[in-house]
């Protein structure tokens, strides 16, 4: 009787070993199929086979742990490839879904390199969506998408540039300035992205100066122009508005200084700056100097005004 029990136990042990071996073989076969599908860029089938591997490996417990981790690690790569294909096909929502899955599986196996890569491309996709919104002139959503992009990668100058444009269009001075500053911080000095970002800031501040000047809010003109100088201190239009504001505030020496600096920055069409210098000297009672500068106004919108001041008001000779 005892002998029969021993034989039965051996039979059961052998059956269990055979079942285990077959299950491991099945898991390995599914894993190899997944690799082949992935090579053939059949990502959907690859996903199915890797997930089958994981299910079988989980049933094995500790015995299947190594194979399970390998399959999970491969899933991060498959989802990334799917995300890349969707991104190139300009299907951003699908790309976001795939890159998010890639990150989650990479995180599961603590693959920091794969996690970083997934987040980097999530930044690219959200930046792409932001640029689409810019073209549609939907600046509110553009700000949202660029901001989302920065949650995944905080040092992409192109994302900050897009955000700067959107914030500028929204009229958000602080948001625009911060985005431009970060574009410069993370971008390469002299690069197109950095230079374009500086132009965005200058454009914003010149537009603000024009509006303030129209409302005769000259202190505000001075403020915004000084902000613009942080990004470009050689723009002649900035010196024009600065000189205009100083004349309006009765600070004639500062107006002359600002206009003179603008002339040095640009020799192509300085007539408007010469007019403001002439105006400042006239207000100071310096007729001779006023006439001299009015005479240099030879083109642009101030020609008639300069002629009138010379011939009728000052009677320059």
Secondary structure, 3 states (H helix, E strand, C coil): CHHHHHHHHHHHHHHHHHHHHHHHHHHHHHHHHHHHHHHCCCHHHHHHHHHHHHHHHHHHHHHHHHHHHHHHHHHHHHHHHHHHHHHHCCCHHHHHHHHHHHHHHHHHCCCHHHHHHHHHHHHHHHHHHHHHHHHCCCHHHHHHHHHHHHHHCCCCHHHHHHHHHHHHHHCCHHHHHHHHHHHHHHCCCCCHHHHHHHHHHHHHHHHHHHHHHHCCCHHHHHHHHHHHCCCCCCCHHHHHHHHHHHHHCCCHHHHHHHHHHHHHHCCCCCHHHHHHHHHHHHHCCCHHHHHHHHCCCCCCCCHHHHHHHHHHHCCCC
